[in-house]
């Protein structure tokens, strides 16, 4: 690793986004597992970004950081919550804690080795997502478009009021808007940043927070989307996790409907969608 390289932690389950923050890991010089944030003396500040498609947290040094010390040895530890009510420590979306603390140590290089190119700058994913996912997949077949499907000559309008056919309607009906299927309680139409139950009053698209974007989970809940597991065990684990997601969070059918009428979303487009949300879900530069 080099001084400004990010650290990526990959998990086999969807995570509870509110636990994927800096207090759930410890990066510090030297060797040795850290099992709780209270023991993280002289830890390095990190900025997390959670991607539910890859089930990955990327931890980066702040832009103002001078970086890690070249030639020095560091250890990064990730740990479970110390108790039932603690906000620190990694949990799955259904509250299940990380089974045990884990760590990896590494030495900081002056430069990246030739076979490990530096992290590329973020790409402009706007057109890839708004056209490649929303307009060409979601707004087809009379679903999420203002034109809507027809029933005996009556135009029904966009399904669930979600119109993804244009950038203007995307902004008006999806960005920071509570998904109808997650509305519960007295203030169901108000987005909750840290609800007592994951999935309640969740935005359809939450700019910079793909892990809190309901539309993404509706796509992840469809086993036909994305890539199958690398082998039979991985595929079984993937289906089991999708089943848990549908039972606990995703209401109704996954998207697109598994009736053969919808256009499935492949893994590259799922990854682009999550990365686009992480960038802030920009639409101003889209064609």
C-alpha positions as CSV (number, residue, x, y, z in Angstrom):
1,X,0.0,0.0,0.0
2,X,1.0,3.6,-0.6
3,X,0.5,6.5,1.7
4,X,-2.9,7.7,0.2
5,X,-4.3,4.3,-0.9
6,X,-7.8,3.4,0.3
7,X,-8.6,0.3,2.3
8,X,-11.5,-1.9,1.2
9,X,-13.3,-4.3,3.5
10,X,-15.5,-6.9,1.8
11,X,-18.3,-8.7,3.6
12,X,-20.6,-11.7,2.8
13,X,-23.8,-10.0,4.0
14,X,-25.6,-6.7,3.4
15,X,-24.6,-4.3,6.2
16,X,-26.5,-2.0,8.5
17,X,-25.4,1.4,7.0
18,X,-25.4,3.2,10.3
19,X,-22.6,0.9,11.6
20,X,-20.3,1.3,8.5
21,X,-18.6,4.4,9.9
22,X,-15.2,5.2,11.2
23,X,-15.8,4.0,14.8
24,X,-16.2,0.4,13.5
25,X,-12.5,0.1,12.4
26,X,-9.1,1.1,13.8
27,X,-6.1,2.0,11.7
28,X,-3.0,2.6,13.6
29,X,0.8,2.1,13.4
30,X,2.3,-1.1,14.6
31,X,0.9,-4.6,14.8
32,X,-1.8,-6.1,16.9
33,X,-5.5,-6.7,16.7
34,X,-7.8,-4.0,18.2
35,X,-11.1,-5.4,19.4
36,X,-13.0,-2.2,20.3
37,X,-12.9,1.5,19.4
38,X,-12.0,2.3,23.1
39,X,-8.7,0.5,22.5
40,X,-7.8,2.4,19.4
41,X,-5.2,4.7,20.8
42,X,-3.6,7.1,18.3
43,X,-5.8,5.8,15.5
44,X,-5.7,7.3,12.1
45,X,-8.9,9.2,11.0
46,X,-10.7,7.6,8.1
47,X,-13.7,8.5,5.9
48,X,-16.0,5.5,5.0
49,X,-18.1,4.9,1.9
50,X,-20.4,1.8,1.9
51,X,-21.4,0.1,-1.4
52,X,-24.2,-2.5,-0.9
53,X,-23.8,-3.9,-4.4
54,X,-20.2,-5.0,-3.7
55,X,-20.9,-5.4,0.1
56,X,-17.8,-3.3,0.6
57,X,-16.7,-0.5,2.8
58,X,-14.0,1.7,1.4
59,X,-12.1,3.7,4.0
60,X,-10.1,6.7,2.7
61,X,-7.8,9.2,4.4
62,X,-9.3,12.7,4.6
63,X,-8.3,15.1,1.8
64,X,-6.4,17.2,4.3
65,X,-4.4,14.2,5.6
66,X,-0.6,14.1,4.9
67,X,-0.9,10.4,4.4
68,X,0.6,7.4,6.1
69,X,4.3,7.2,6.9
70,X,6.3,5.6,4.1
71,X,8.1,2.4,5.3
72,X,6.0,2.2,8.5
73,X,3.9,-0.9,9.5
74,X,0.2,-0.4,10.2
75,X,-2.7,-2.6,11.3
76,X,-6.3,-2.1,10.4
77,X,-8.9,-3.9,12.6
78,X,-12.6,-4.3,12.2
79,X,-14.7,-5.3,15.1
80,X,-18.2,-6.3,16.2
81,X,-20.3,-4.1,18.5
82,X,-19.4,-4.5,22.2
83,X,-23.1,-4.8,23.2
84,X,-26.6,-4.9,22.0
85,X,-27.2,-1.1,22.2
86,X,-23.8,0.0,21.0
87,X,-23.6,2.1,17.8
88,X,-19.9,1.1,17.2
89,X,-19.0,-2.2,15.4
90,X,-20.2,-3.8,12.2
91,X,-23.7,-5.4,12.0
92,X,-25.6,-6.9,9.1
93,X,-28.8,-5.1,8.0
94,X,-30.9,-7.3,10.2
95,X,-28.8,-6.5,13.3
96,X,-26.7,-9.6,13.3
97,X,-23.2,-8.6,14.6
98,X,-19.9,-9.4,13.0
99,X,-18.9,-12.7,14.4
100,X,-15.4,-11.7,15.6
101,X,-12.8,-9.0,15.4
102,X,-10.3,-9.3,12.5
103,X,-7.2,-7.5,11.4
104,X,-4.7,-7.2,8.6
105,X,-1.3,-5.5,8.8
106,X,0.7,-4.0,6.0
107,X,3.7,-1.9,5.2
108,X,3.4,1.5,3.4
109,X,5.3,1.8,0.1
110,X,6.8,4.9,-1.5
111,X,5.0,4.0,-4.8
112,X,2.6,1.5,-6.2
113,X,4.2,-1.7,-7.6
114,X,3.9,-2.0,-11.4
115,X,1.2,-4.7,-11.3
116,X,-1.0,-2.6,-8.9
117,X,-2.0,0.6,-10.6
118,X,-3.1,3.6,-8.5
119,X,-6.8,4.0,-7.7
120,X,-8.4,5.7,-10.7
121,X,-10.3,9.0,-10.4
122,X,-14.1,8.7,-10.2
123,X,-15.8,8.5,-13.5
124,X,-18.8,10.5,-14.8
125,X,-21.5,7.8,-14.5
126,X,-24.4,10.1,-15.0
127,X,-25.4,9.1,-18.6
128,X,-24.5,5.4,-17.9
129,X,-27.0,5.3,-15.1
130,X,-29.9,7.6,-16.1
131,X,-30.0,6.2,-19.6
132,X,-28.5,2.7,-19.1
133,X,-30.6,1.8,-16.1
134,X,-33.5,4.2,-15.5
135,X,-34.7,5.1,-19.0
136,X,-33.8,1.9,-20.9
137,X,-34.9,-0.6,-18.1
138,X,-37.1,1.0,-15.5
139,X,-39.2,3.3,-17.7
140,X,-39.9,0.7,-20.3
141,X,-43.1,-1.4,-20.6
142,X,-45.2,1.5,-19.3
143,X,-43.9,1.2,-15.7
144,X,-41.9,4.1,-14.2
145,X,-42.9,6.7,-16.8
146,X,-45.5,9.4,-16.8
147,X,-47.1,8.0,-19.9
148,X,-47.8,4.9,-17.8
149,X,-49.6,1.7,-18.8
150,X,-53.2,1.7,-20.0
151,X,-56.2,-0.1,-18.5
152,X,-59.2,-0.1,-20.8
153,X,-58.0,3.2,-22.3
154,X,-57.2,4.8,-19.0
155,X,-53.6,5.9,-18.5
156,X,-52.5,4.7,-15.1
157,X,-49.4,6.9,-14.7
158,X,-46.0,6.0,-13.2
159,X,-46.0,3.0,-11.0
160,X,-45.8,4.0,-7.3
161,X,-45.6,7.6,-8.5
162,X,-42.0,7.0,-9.5
163,X,-41.2,8.5,-12.9
164,X,-37.7,7.7,-14.2
165,X,-38.2,8.5,-17.8
166,X,-36.4,11.9,-17.7
167,X,-33.8,13.6,-15.5
168,X,-36.3,16.2,-14.3
169,X,-38.8,13.6,-13.2
170,X,-36.1,11.5,-11.6
171,X,-35.2,14.5,-9.4
172,X,-38.8,15.3,-8.6
173,X,-40.0,11.7,-7.8
174,X,-36.9,9.8,-6.6
175,X,-34.2,11.9,-5.0
176,X,-34.6,12.1,-1.2
177,X,-38.3,11.0,-1.5
178,X,-39.6,8.3,0.9
179,X,-40.4,5.1,-0.9
180,X,-44.1,4.3,-0.5
181,X,-43.4,0.7,0.6
182,X,-41.3,1.9,3.5
183,X,-43.8,4.3,5.0
184,X,-44.8,3.5,8.5
185,X,-45.6,5.5,11.6
186,X,-46.9,9.0,12.2
187,X,-44.4,10.8,10.1
188,X,-44.1,8.2,7.3
189,X,-43.5,10.8,4.6
190,X,-40.4,12.2,6.3
191,X,-37.0,10.6,5.5
192,X,-35.4,9.0,8.6
193,X,-31.6,9.2,8.6
194,X,-31.1,6.6,11.4
195,X,-34.5,4.8,11.9
196,X,-35.0,2.4,14.8
197,X,-35.7,-0.3,12.2
198,X,-33.6,-0.4,9.0
199,X,-35.8,0.1,6.0
200,X,-38.4,2.4,7.6
201,X,-39.0,5.7,5.8
202,X,-36.1,5.0,3.5
203,X,-35.5,7.3,0.5
204,X,-35.9,5.9,-3.0
205,X,-32.5,7.4,-3.8
206,X,-30.4,8.9,-1.0
207,X,-27.6,11.0,-2.6
208,X,-24.2,9.9,-1.3
209,X,-25.7,7.0,0.6
210,X,-26.4,3.9,-1.7
211,X,-26.8,1.8,1.5
212,X,-29.8,3.9,2.4
213,X,-31.4,3.9,-1.1
214,X,-34.5,1.7,-1.3
215,X,-34.5,1.4,-5.1
216,X,-31.1,-0.2,-5.0
217,X,-32.4,-2.9,-2.6
218,X,-35.4,-3.5,-4.8
219,X,-32.9,-4.4,-7.6
220,X,-30.6,-6.4,-5.3
221,X,-33.6,-8.4,-4.1
222,X,-34.1,-9.8,-7.7
223,X,-31.9,-12.9,-8.0
224,X,-31.9,-12.5,-11.8
225,X,-30.1,-9.2,-11.5
226,X,-26.3,-9.1,-11.1
227,X,-23.9,-12.0,-11.3
228,X,-24.5,-15.5,-9.9
229,X,-22.1,-16.8,-7.2
230,X,-18.7,-18.1,-8.4
231,X,-19.6,-21.6,-7.3
232,X,-22.5,-23.5,-5.9
233,X,-21.8,-22.6,-2.3
234,X,-21.4,-18.9,-3.2
235,X,-24.6,-19.0,-5.2
236,X,-26.5,-20.7,-2.3
237,X,-25.2,-18.0,0.1
238,X,-26.3,-15.2,-2.4
239,X,-29.8,-16.6,-2.6
240,X,-30.1,-17.0,1.2
241,X,-29.0,-13.4,1.7
242,X,-31.5,-12.2,-1.0
243,X,-34.2,-14.2,0.8
244,X,-33.4,-12.5,4.1
245,X,-33.4,-9.1,2.4
246,X,-36.9,-9.7,0.9
247,X,-38.2,-11.0,4.3
248,X,-36.9,-8.1,6.3
249,X,-36.7,-5.0,4.1
250,X,-38.0,-5.2,0.6
251,X,-41.8,-5.0,0.4
252,X,-43.7,-6.5,-2.6
253,X,-42.0,-7.8,-5.7
254,X,-38.4,-7.1,-6.5
255,X,-37.5,-5.0,-9.6
256,X,-37.9,-5.5,-12.4
257,X,-40.8,-7.9,-12.0
258,X,-39.9,-11.5,-12.5
259,X,-42.7,-12.0,-14.9
260,X,-40.5,-11.8,-18.0
261,X,-41.7,-8.4,-19.0
262,X,-38.9,-6.4,-17.3
263,X,-35.3,-5.9,-18.5
264,X,-32.8,-7.4,-16.0
265,X,-30.0,-5.2,-14.6
266,X,-26.6,-6.8,-15.0
267,X,-23.7,-6.5,-12.4
268,X,-21.8,-3.7,-14.2
269,X,-24.9,-1.5,-14.2
270,X,-25.7,-2.3,-10.6
271,X,-22.1,-1.2,-9.6
272,X,-22.4,2.0,-11.7
273,X,-25.8,2.8,-10.1
274,X,-24.3,2.4,-6.6
275,X,-21.2,4.4,-7.5
276,X,-23.4,7.2,-9.0
277,X,-25.5,7.4,-5.8
278,X,-22.2,7.6,-3.9
279,X,-21.2,10.6,-6.1
280,X,-24.3,12.4,-5.0
281,X,-26.7,11.1,-7.7
282,X,-25.8,14.0,-10.1
283,X,-28.1,14.6,-13.1
284,X,-27.1,18.2,-14.2
285,X,-24.5,17.0,-16.7
286,X,-26.6,14.1,-18.2
287,X,-27.5,14.3,-21.8
